[in-house]
């Protein structure tokens, strides 16, 4: 099994990090100038602080 971070169908290989949340940017987000990957990452971090 190969692990890594997938970003725009390219692979950055890192055997120590296995992604457990898949986030895909959308065309609509790109057109609106939104960084959906960053926004989702911030949401996950903020939610983890509430626990």
C-alpha positions as CSV (number, residue, x, y, z in Angstrom):
1,X,0.0,0.0,0.0
2,X,1.4,3.4,-0.9
3,X,0.5,6.4,1.1
4,X,0.9,10.1,0.5
5,X,-0.9,13.3,-0.1
6,X,-2.8,13.7,-3.4
7,X,-3.2,17.2,-4.8
8,X,-4.6,17.7,-8.3
9,X,-3.8,14.1,-9.2
10,X,-0.1,14.4,-8.4
11,X,1.5,12.4,-5.5
12,X,3.8,13.7,-2.9
13,X,5.2,10.6,-1.3
14,X,5.5,10.5,2.4
15,X,5.4,7.0,4.0
16,X,4.7,8.4,7.5
17,X,1.4,10.3,6.7
18,X,-1.7,8.5,5.6
19,X,-4.5,10.9,4.6
20,X,-7.8,10.1,6.2
21,X,-9.8,13.0,4.8
22,X,-10.1,13.5,1.1
23,X,-10.6,17.1,-0.1
24,X,-11.1,17.9,-3.7
25,X,-11.1,21.5,-5.0
26,X,-14.0,22.4,-7.3
27,X,-14.2,24.5,-10.4
28,X,-16.7,26.7,-8.7
29,X,-14.4,27.4,-5.8
30,X,-11.5,28.1,-8.2
31,X,-13.7,30.6,-10.2
32,X,-14.7,32.3,-6.9
33,X,-11.0,32.5,-5.8
34,X,-11.6,30.3,-2.8
35,X,-9.0,28.0,-1.4
36,X,-11.2,25.1,-0.4
37,X,-8.4,22.9,0.8
38,X,-7.2,25.6,3.2
39,X,-10.7,26.4,4.3
40,X,-11.5,22.7,5.1
41,X,-8.2,22.4,6.9
42,X,-9.0,25.4,9.1
43,X,-12.5,24.0,9.8
44,X,-11.0,20.7,10.9
45,X,-8.5,22.4,13.2
46,X,-11.1,24.6,14.7
47,X,-13.5,21.7,15.3
48,X,-10.7,19.7,17.0
49,X,-10.1,22.6,19.4
50,X,-13.7,22.4,20.6
51,X,-13.3,18.9,21.9
